[in-house]
Structures are given as C-alpha cells and as structure tokens.
Amino acid sequence: MNKITNHLPTAELQAIDAAHHMHPFTADGELKQKGARVITSAKGIWLKDSEGEQVLDAMAGLWCVNIGYGRDELADVAARQMRELPYYNTFFQTTHVPAIALAQKLAELAPGDLNHVFYANGGSDANDTNIRMVRTYWAEKGQPEREVIISRWNAYHGSTIGGTSLGGMKGMHGQGSLPIPGIEFIDQPNWYAEGGDTDPEAFGLERAQQLEAKIKEIGPEKVAAFIGEPVQGAGGVIVAPDGYWAEIQRICRKYDILLIVDEVITGFGRTGNWFGSQTLDIKPDIMTVAKGLSSGYVPIGASIVSDKVADVLAATEFNHGYTYSGHPVACAVALENLRILQEEGIVDRVREDTAPYLAEKWHSLADHPFVGETKIVGMMASLALTPDKSKRAPFAADTGTVGYITRERCFANNLIMRHVGDRMIISPPLVITRAEIDTLIERARKSLDEAYEIVKEKGLLVAG
Ligand SMILES: *Cc1c(COP(=O)(O)O)cnc(C)c1O
C-alpha cells in the first residue's frame, strides 16, 4: 500500500503547500519563502518530519495530544464506529450510543452539577454556543436585557466570530470589525508584565475587583456572564496570583452572574486534575471543553452545562446546533481517549510524579541570564525572556522579536516550544516520561543559550 505521507520530496511538497494551502495564524507570504516543515508521522511525544528528523513536541500539537501520538486503540475505535454508524444527527428526536455514552462519562468526570453536554466541533464553536446559551438562559428567566458577557484582555476563546469576540486579542479584533456587541473586557491578572511594584496577591485582587467595577458600570441587570480560562493558555500561560479566582467567584455570586470557565486547554489532565477548575477551586456554571477531549485525534468540543442552566433551557427550544454536534466517530474516539487517560492513571501520574518533576526542572531555567520568571501549573508552563532580570524589563525591540529568535533556535534543535510575544511556552503530552523531560530541558537550555548569544550579537539585549 502506498504511504499517504512522504510521497514527494520535501521541496516539492513545500512548493505545492505554498501554492494552494492557506495556513491559519500565518503570514503566508513569508512562509512561502521559507517552506513549511512537513510532519509525516508521530509516536508518543515525538514527531517525524519529511527529512527524517525526530522532533520533541513540547506543545502536544496545539495543547491537545494529551495521551500522545500513535495510539492504535483510537484508530481502531474510529474504524469500527465508521463501519457501524458513520454519521447520524441528534437534531430531530434521535440519538446514538457514542453521544449518550460520552455525555454520561463527561457528567461523571466533571465536578459539581455539570451534568449536561451540548456538543460542538471544537472550542471556538462551543464558545459560540455559550454566548447564545447564556443569553437564552436569561431571556427564559424573564431578564432578556442580561446580554453582556465580560471577558479579559489577552484571553483566548477561539477564532470564530463569537470566539474572537469573547477573546481579548486586539490583533484578532482588528481583522473583521470585532468584537460583536455586548462583550466587555477587564484587565488580565498578569503580574509579571503589568504588576509593577505591587505585591502579586494584592495585584490579583485588584484585577479581580475590576470585574465588580465593570458590572457596576454596565449595570448588573445587563450582565449575563463572565468567561475566563483557569490559566490563560494562548495568552502566554499566565497564572493568576493566589486569591484571584476566589474573588472573581465572590463577585459573580454577589451579582448573580453566570461563570463560564473555558477549559479547552486545562481540561483532561493538563493541570494534574481532570479539570483546571478542580486545581484552582472554581465552580463554573458552564465549562467549555475541546482539545484534550479527544487528544486531538478527531475534532470535537462541548459545553458542559450545570443543572441550574440546563433546567431553564429545557423549557424552551434552543434553536442552535451543528451538523456534527455529537458526531458518532468523534464521540467514540473521545470516549476511548478518556478510557485510556483514566485506566492508565495518566492524570494521577501527572499530578503525583511527572508534573512535579517537570516543575523542578522548569524552575531550574530561572537561573539563566535571559529568563525573568518561570511559571508552571501541571503540564503547562511558561518563562519570560528579559534583558534585565532584576527589573522584569521588556525588550526595546518590538514585542515578540526576541521570542521568535528563541523559537527558531528551539525549532532548529528539534524542540517544539512556542513563543507568545517574549514568553516561551510548553504544554507537552501528558505521557511524557522523566527521561523525556530531561531531554526537553536540555534542548530548551541549549536553545536559550544560542538565542541569548544571537540577541546579544544583534544588539537586542536592551531594555525598553
Ligand atoms: C484552542 C482554544 C479554543 C478554540 O478551540 P478550537 O478547537 O481551536 O476552536 C478556545 N478556548 C481556548 C482556551 C483555547 O485554548
């Protein structure tokens, strides 16, 4: 049988890619010059490219391949499900076993009274569902003026119109005249970049209390919900100071505001518990999930909804859904992924063994002259690059210039580590071993050393 992959020389694949494939979040013109790296196969935490290089994927794809690459069980389940029932919808009073079984499993795993599942194809469209769901909830409660959703600058909630609007990425808002009406923002709890001389916890409280100020400004009778990631992911793995989430929840309760927690990254073991809400003691009314739900093997997302919200929605027809809501193949694969995470004790191992080990190694990078802080929760971590550690100083160069140089060194050293501005971030597959963590840290340190030299040579080691 012909292999699907590698059927042409790398340069030819790159040329065809450049001619016909528009890449997401990419300046295609620039990429065309360079050629995209062609990934051909993967196993565990290792990618293989078309030149035969083995690359350590410290990002688990896009934060999603929690059980690692190459698990045949998921392929087998997908094939079996495609033969038995490749597709059927759940719109018109029908259902099927994979959608039923996965909903039950998610209700069992999710904390508190999050017992109801509305399926989507990924995180963005699950958040679109959430916008309509919370507004419909309040309309049904006789308070249709409660439409505003409050989010945070530098949040990421996806790339659809709704997801982009909920997110706080100004560069994204700028393309397509977003956000949509009825989305408001408060500042993020990023002490390192924005905390100045304030003590971190006092700063966290201040940022949380912006929520109360914003609610008062808008009028509590107009606010439907607050949305936040337990740990901001795409924003740079920003960990809020202690006390932040307790204060956010106090305010939500005081004004009867629904709390949507976007667990698209933090779900399914990423933080050392099944959900980031458990790690950070958050009690959401609605939880967004995707990514690790299927370990990225197939697209699937969902809103996991509390009894409180689901009971109100049940009284009306919610005119919303996707052709592939609860797709049987996606549900079957997700269920198998959850079985593996659970039966192989992967989440427990992260919490008790490999995440503490990674934390110790990650924090050891803080002694590097280039590194201003290291942060980690479970298996998601970041470090800030700085020209002056003592002042947490940013670079004089455009934000991201130095981060990009560092990322390029990682890429050349066969380590996938991303940069967000001048922060470097990782989120490795949860099956990463101690020995592989050692390799990750070695390559990270080597890349930091090399980038530091380049940055010095180019005269960029200058505080802004
Ligand atoms: C990735 C992500 C999304 C969007 O998910 P897609 O599957 O890409 O639509 C939403 N929220 C968070 C927190 C994410 O990290």
The ligand as an SDF file (V2000), in Angstrom:
LIG
                    3D

 15 15  0  0  0  0  0  0  0  0999 V2000
   -7.8410   26.4640   21.4400 C   0  0  0  0  0  0  0  0  0  0  0  0
   -8.7760   27.1800   22.3220 C   0  0  0  0  0  0  0  0  0  0  0  0
  -10.0650   27.4970   21.9020 C   0  0  0  0  0  0  0  0  0  0  0  0
  -10.5290   27.2540   20.4920 C   0  0  0  0  0  0  0  0  0  0  0  0
  -10.6570   25.9060   20.2070 O   0  0  0  0  0  0  0  0  0  0  0  0
  -10.7220   25.4520   18.6580 P   0  0  0  0  0  0  0  0  0  0  0  0
  -10.8940   23.9660   18.7830 O   0  0  0  0  0  0  0  0  0  0  0  0
   -9.4580   25.8770   18.0150 O   0  0  0  0  0  0  0  0  0  0  0  0
  -11.9020   26.0770   18.0530 O   0  0  0  0  0  0  0  0  0  0  0  0
  -10.9160   28.0890   22.8070 C   0  0  0  0  0  0  0  0  0  0  0  0
  -10.5250   28.3470   24.0480 N   0  0  0  0  0  0  0  0  0  0  0  0
   -9.2860   28.0800   24.4790 C   0  0  0  0  0  0  0  0  0  0  0  0
   -8.9260   28.3730   25.9030 C   0  0  0  0  0  0  0  0  0  0  0  0
   -8.3600   27.5040   23.6280 C   0  0  0  0  0  0  0  0  0  0  0  0
   -7.1230   27.2700   24.0340 O   0  0  0  0  0  0  0  0  0  0  0  0
  1  2  1  0
  2  3  1  0
  2 14  2  0
  3  4  1  0
  3 10  2  0
  4  5  1  0
  5  6  1  0
  6  7  2  0
  6  8  1  0
  6  9  1  0
 10 11  1  0
 11 12  2  0
 12 13  1  0
 12 14  1  0
 14 15  1  0
M  END
$$$$
